[in-house]
Amino acid sequence: MGKENPSLQDGETDKEGSAKAVRGPGRRLHGAIAHKLGMAILSGQYQPGDTLSGEVAFAEELEVSRSAYREAIQVLTAKGLVESRPKAGTRVLPRNRWNLLDPEVLAWAFAGEPDVQFVRDLFELRAIVEPAAARLAAQRRDKDDLKIMKDALAAMRRHTLATEAGRAADRDFHNAILNATRNDALLVLTASIGAAVNWTTQYKQRARALPRNPIPDHVRVYDAIAAGDPVAAAEAMGVLVDLALEDTASAMGN
């Protein structure tokens, strides 16, 4: 059994995908192993129905302890990616069992080349949820909600969506709208919607700059919510999501 490698942390792998080259800020070892295996599953390196190598073999390959590997498998199991059975080993579950809206699973999906249909599925989800959320926000928002949205817009203008700070502000804007609905069931989706916004925005800019400035689309949503106009808010958000999908499809060459 290999010893735990202190350099194995969450982050990016080298060109060969070596576990020993993984870097990142201070996450525990099993989180880094889960990151590596999760990326492999989401990228299709491991297909549904595949059985992962045995615990001992994997631990030796990654130069980590068996306990760290077991903890990583528990993370993947909690996210619906795998299941482990005595004697049968650890098997990759069908895709419909995966918790695809888990923010960490979304990150793994976009760490490589995301599936085109999955990207479209995310935008369909946003097109269903976010216009309805904007409608409710226009009816239920208070001055604190509006201040958060306005501050987020200012930060988006200041930093642009080409920066992490600008994308964080974009997430804050969308999160504020969901919070303003005062609907606990919708609030459960906050982290997932925010992660989808973040990763699709990053993805659009991998090969080139954004084809247009999306901030005016956000301003129209804010103006409608601030005016207390639920119909206009829903329409503006619908347009925002549709245009974001067009930009993403263009980036994907579709």
N, C-alpha and C positions, 0 to 999 in steps of 0.2 A: 504494500500500500504506500502511495507517495505521500509526502508531507505537504501541508497546505502551503501554497505559493503566495506570499504576501503581496506580490505584484498583480495578482489576479483580482481586478476590481471592475466595477460596472463602467462601460464605455464602448470604445470602438476596438475592433480587432485589426491585426495587420493584414496584409494582402493575402496571406495564406489562411487567415481565420484562426491563427494560433491563440489558444486560450491564454498562454503566457504573455501575450502582447496586449491584453486588454487593460485599459487604463480608465481612471475616473476618480471622482472625489469621494473617497471614504465609505463606500457602501460595503456591507459585510460580504464575505466571500461567497456565500450561497446565493446572494442576489446576483453576483456577477456570473455564476454558473447558470442560473435561471435565465439571465439575459442572453447568454450564448446559445443555450438550447432553445429558448423561445424564438430567437431570430432564425435558427435553423428550421424550426417547425413552420413558422410563418412564411419563410422563403421557399418552402417546398423541398428542402433538403431531406427532411423526414416527411413522409406522406402518411395520411390517416391509415391506420392499420399496421404501420411499421412498428417493430419492437426495438426499443433502444438497447444498446449494448448493456451487458450486465454491470451491476454496481461496481464491482471490483475493477473491471476493465476500464470503465469510464473514469473512475477515480485515478487510476494509474495514468491514463491518457492525459488527463487534465492536471495531473500532479497536485491533487487535492485530497483531503481526507474523505473517507466514505460517508462520514456524518454530514459534511458540507454538501456532498452530492445528494444525499437523501433529503436534506432540507430544501435544496433547489427543486427536486422532484415534487415535494409538497407544495411549493409555490405554483408550479405548473399545473398540478392537480387541482388546486383551488381555483385556477383560471379556466378549468375545463379542457386543457390541452392534452392531458395524458391521464391514464389510470394505471395503477400498479396492483398486481395480484400475486399472491405467493406462488412461486414456481413458474407462473406464466410471464413474469417480468413486467416491464413498463411499456405500455402500448400507446401510440398516438391515437387520440379519439377522432371521430368524424368531425368535420368542420362545423356542423350545426350544433355541436356541443361546446365549442369554444366561446369564451366570453369576449367577443370581439370589441365590445364597448369599454372594456377595462383600459384605462389610460396607458398602462404599461404594455398591454398587448397591442394597442394602436402604435405605440412607439416601436415595438418590434416589427410590426408590419411595414412601417415606413423607413426602417433602418436600411432596408434593401430596396428592391424595386417592387412597389406595391401592386397587387393584383388590380387590373383595370376595373373589373366588375365590383370589387370591394370598394374602390374609391367612389364609384357611382352609387353604390348602396349607402355610403355615408352621406352623400349629398341628398339622396332621397329621404333619409332620416331627417336631416336638417330641414329639408323643404316641408316636411310634415310638422315638425316640432316648433321650429323657430318662428314662423309667421304667427302661429297660434299663441306662442309665448309673447310675442310683441303686441298682439291684440290685447291680451290680459294685462300686460305691463302698462299699456296706455290707460287702462281703466283703474289700475291699482297702485301705480307708482307714487312715491312721495318725493319730497325735495332731496332727501338723502340719496335715493336711487338716481335721480337726475344728476346730482353732483358727481356721483361715481361715473356715470356714462359720459358726462361732459369732460371730466378730468381724463378719462381714458381716450376720448377723441383728441384732446390736446396732446397727450403723450404719443398717440399714433402719428399725428402731424409732425411732432418734434423729432421723433426717432425714425419714422418710416417703417413699413412692414418688412424691409430688408434686414432689420436688426432684431435681435432677441428681445430687446426692450420694447420695440414697437409691436412685436407679436404678442408679448405679455399684455400690453395695453389692449390689444385686440381681444384677447381672451377675457380681460376684465370687462370690456364692453358687453360681450355676449353673456358673460356670467351675470352681470348686473341686470340684464333684461330678464333672465330666468329667475333671479332673486325677486324681482319686482312683481312677478306673477303671484307671489304669496301662496304658491301651490307646492306642497311638500313632495308630491309625486314627480312633478317636473324638476324640482331641485335635485332629485337623485341623479338626473341626467347632466347636471352642471359640469362635472369633471369630464364626462365623456364628450359632450359637445365642445367644451373648451379644448380638449386634446385633438378632436377632429379638426377644429378651426386651425389650431397651431400647425399640425402636421401637413394638412393640405396646403396651407400658405407656404410653408417651407418647401414643400415638394414643387410647387409652381415655379419656384425661383432657382431650382437646381441648375438648369441649363442656361437660363437667361433671366433678365429683369422682368418684373411684372409687366404685362402688356398694357396696363392702364392703372390709374390711381383709384383704388377701391374706397378710399376714405369718404368721398362725397356720397357714396351709397350708404355708408354708416350714418352720415350726418342727416340724411333724409329719414332714416329710421328714428334717430334721436328726435328730430323736429316733430315727427308725428306723435311719438310717445309723450314728449313734453307738452304738446298741444292737447293731449287727451283724446286723440282721434284714433280709435281702435281699428277702423277699416283702413285708414291710410297707413297705419303702423304695420298691419299685416301685409298689405300690398308692397310697401317699401322693403320689408324683410324678405318677402318672396322674390323680389327683383334682385336683392343683394345676393341671395343664395344661388339663384339662377345664373347670374353673371359670374359668380365665383366658380361654378361648375364649368361654364364656358372657358374661363381662363385656365382651369385645371385640365380640361380636355385638350386645349391647345398645347399646353406644356407636355401632355402625354402623346401628342401627335395623332389624336383621334378627333 
